[in-house]
Amino acid sequence: MKLKTRIIISFFIIILEPLICTAAAFWGFSQYQLKMLEKQYGIENATYESLSNTAEVINNMTNDIEMELRNIAQNTPGKFESLEYLAQVNEELKEMHSYLLVRKEDQVTYYGCEAYPSELVKRLPGYSDKNTDSGISNNDGFYLGGHLQSLVKQINFKTEDKTEGSVFIISNIFKTLPQIEELIRSMMVTAVLILIVTGLVLTWWIYRGVIAPLDKLRTATQKIKEGNLDFSIVPEGVSEISDLCRDFEEMRYRLKETSEEKIQFDKENKELISNISHDLKTPITAIKGYVEGIMDGVANTPEKMDKYIHTIYNKANDMDRLINELTFYSKMDTNRIPYTFNKISVTEFFDDCAEELGMELESKGVHFTYSNYVEPDVVVIADAEQIKRVINNITSNSIKYMDSTRERRINLRVKDVGDFIQAEIEDNGKGIAAKDLPNIFDRFYRTDASRNSSKGGSGIGLSIVKKIMEDHGGKVWATSKENIGTVMYFVLRKYQEVPINE
């Protein structure tokens, strides 16, 4: 959910949810209080007006006592002279926020309130009055306004001695019914609880969708600042924050990859320096030894001199090859290999390579054979110099790990395999274990630790082969059997001219 949508929903929840909940609570409480009014005061079919109109409720509440008093006024008016009876009726009226007042002629003989209502007495109508200046009469009594705010019911009577009198039921409409007070209290408490619950729910909702994810991002930022990248961030919260978490996680992952690559790069550089130091030290030591032999006169015959010079030349070539390999490696690592692609005749190219390779291997005491099964007109698009580098790196690697106690052999075969030309370089060396075979084209990979010291080498020869073949759109792989030998394969796509339809 988007943050904008969440804010809009929060706005409507803040406004509508309290209103709806308060209305529902009011309906429930009011229905309960109406039932209580009907039960306690005998009001039939109580309505919301019964709760809002205190005068009507009190008027209905005193109807039964009014009927009783009218019956007494007609039949036994002398009972109004009994203070005990009047006090009993007055106690009943007190429960209805009313009191009793009895007047004979112009003399008040009984009043049920604590303070004598002198002003009210003055405004009470006479024995037979129906309308007065101080009140408005109707079938349910009359209303006295001003600061009195009373509802008055009048029952006239005559005693046996023809004395005229009136009994007044006076109700204070300022008084609030307990049910209404309870309803008001309940509604106030409910409204406060609704606001509190709404606030808590919205706070939790916003915190869960916005604040909590931002807090996790802050913690993640602190971890990255401390160099700790070994954690993950799960996208959560509103869509904007979730997208931010997802981007942050991708950034963390890339930073971790970069950090790991840097660590691996530093490790490889250290290993490369160690390997190169070893490889450079060996021919330099040999060159120094043979030069010292010449200087000391050890090479005192033409044959020895020729042997020493020839050895120095070979060691210098080894150093030159190593330097060239390093130069190529630096260009390969920055994708700046200088390729020159041309159409090359497969037969002519591999015949020349085989001739050069045969002479070199013969000088090292390696038996070499060459077989070409490709038609003379087959052509490939390739960089001849780099393909020669591939062949030289493979053969050099083969010679390095051959057993010198038996005849060493290398075979080069070139085959036509459909759309590709496949070259195979086979040796009879010690072979490669199956577990090591998938990794031999990785940089600095060695099948055993002893090779680093005993055989030397920079460890990048076969990785250069793989890079060159990939850049040519081909591939390289190997098969091997331990103590039998290894076969290296690489393929190049044939060049085919597409005819143009006129």
Summary of the structure (lengths in Angstrom):
residues: 502
radius of gyration: 56.8
end to end distance: 60.5
largest distance: 178.9
contacts: 1392
relative contact order: 0.06
helix: 56%
strand: 17%
